[in-house]
Amino acid sequence: MSTNWLIKDAALVSDGQVRTGDLRVRSGRIEAIGTGLAVRADEQVMAADGRHLLPGMIDDQVHFREPGFPHKGDLASESAAAVAGGITSFMDMPNTDPPTLDRARLDDKYARAAGRAFGNYGFYMGASNDNLEHIKAIDPTTTPGVKVFMGASTGNMLVDDPAVLDGIFASAPTVIITHCEDTPTIQRNMDAARARYGEGAIPVREHPLIRSREACIASTRLALALARRHQARLHVLHISTADELALFEPGPIDGKTITAETCVHFLHFSDADYERLGTLIQCNPAIKTAADRSALIDAVRDGRIDILATDHAPHTREEKARPYPASPAGLPLVQYALVSALEHVHDGRFDLPVLVERICHAPARRFGVLGRGFLREGDHADLVLVDLARPTLVEPDAVMGRCGWSPFEGMRFRSSVAATWVNGQLAWNGRALDPAPAGQRLAFSG
């Protein structure tokens, strides 16, 4: 498969600018960016015809379910859906089965991805109450960070021992990424809901009141206090409330040691959608009010939110059909994340360079991803061509993830992904996926 391309007459979006020009890909790298570049005999040509060429999205928060949950998805199935959606690199979470709590499990995940992942891949180390010594021994060039569940979101990876938490923030040699929800607050809210409705009869609309804003705020405050005490690098995942935004600084990510992230579903849905979609939009933290959604959109624009990601977490329809709260939390999102985010560009809530900063540049900077996330000569040719004038209708038979459904079903987004290149290979041509996986292991600066 050729990795020599000339992309002609594109609106190139990178480094805060949109400029018209050509981009040459040679042996999987961006060789030249300019105007009037001549076609060479050994390269294929893509006529962009004014469509927008972006760096491939770097999704720093996915759950691709391998190892342990093949009926939900695996590294091949979910990375294929991601590439079709314009995501060229992903960072996968450690709450697999077995969980990624030591170097051997981390190496195993890299071995599983080699030759199978359609996008570039990195894997987090996880934290538990009893693996602090493994965390201290992390080689920071092998992983984007260490994931700390500071709330009872999943499995056995809740870290609730204050001494262990303090030790992680004091000694982790990487960025610390946190899921922030306060478990005692959630449990009190759940007990109150059971008393009010009865066991097995709690409506899903109670989910954002059980996984409440108070639970988020308390846990986020704790994480920030620990980070400041130990001068640790902290990245707080999936912010869901307006209240938490006051804890973070606006402006560029450069120079920040504490950063924040939200996810595409928090910019799209609100608690009004539980009536229509029920457990299909049940996730942790919970989707909250329209006012929270509006504040998060504003924070993407002003930089209080540094990174926009997915938290892609597939479950089968049958699992999601269980009555709340037995239904699992998590949404499949990678295939339609970019076109969903582009809706806010269409509506003028933020511009395209700001979006590219949040989904491409900022994750590369935050996690020290080498040679990716920008349109720059010499970098890996991870590219996505988007058509802002060609809509995408989300239909069940078009969903590529193994779970086979999307919370966006029936939506008509105004943009589409016309092509995705991974390391110079045309991995998605707008209609079909190249069957040869082109993903490579991500390199981190440490």
URNORSUL-V248285 format. One line per field, one symbol per residue. phi: phi as a letter, one per 40 degrees, with the letter a starting at -180 (. if undefined). psi: psi as a letter, one per 20 degrees, with the letter a starting at -180 (. if undefined). burial: # if it has 24 or more other C-alpha atoms within 12 Angstrom, else .. Layout:
phi = ???
psi = ???
burial = ???
This chain:
phi = .cbbbbbbfbccbafgbbbcibbbbbfgbccababgcccccbbcbbccfgccbbcdcbccabbcgbchbccciacccccccccccgcbabbccccbbcccbacccccccccccdgbccbcbbbcccbacbbdcccccdcccbacibcbccaccafbbcbbcdccdcccccbccbccbbcbaccdccccccccccccbgcgbcccccdcccccccccccccdccccccccbfccbbccfcbbccccccbcchccdgccbbbbbbccccbcbccccccbfccbcabcccbccccdcccccccccgcccbbbbfdacbcdccccccccccccibcbccbccccccdccdcgcaccccccdcbbccccccbgccgagbcbdgcdcbbbcbbcbbcbccbdcccccccgaaccdgcbccbaccabbbfgcccabgbacccccbcbccbbcg
psi = ppkoqooqlqopoqljqoqpaqppppliqohqpaqkpqpqhjqqpoohlirppqqqpoojnqnjjprhlhihrahgghhghghhjjoiqqoqqimaoqqnjrhghghghhhhhpihpirqqqpqqrqaikkhhhghjpoiiiqhappoojqmhpbkjpojohhggghghhipjrpppqoopoghgghghgghghhghqpjjpqhiigihgmrhhgggghgggghggghhjlqopoprmpiqhhhhiiqpraqhpipiprqqaqhhhigrriiihhhicihjprprqpbrhgggghgghhggijhohqpagkpnqqrhgghiqqpjiqqpqqpihhjgghghihhghjjhrrghgghghifgghgggjkppkrirnppirqmoqpoqoiiorppoqhiiphqhhjrqijpiqoqirqohqppolipnhpjihqppiopjqqpqpqh.
burial = .##############...########.#######.........###.#.##################....##########################.#####.##..##.###.##############.##.###.#################.#####...####################.##..##..#........#######################.##....##############.##...##..################.##..#############..##########################..#...##.###################....#######################################...#.#...############...##################..##..########.#
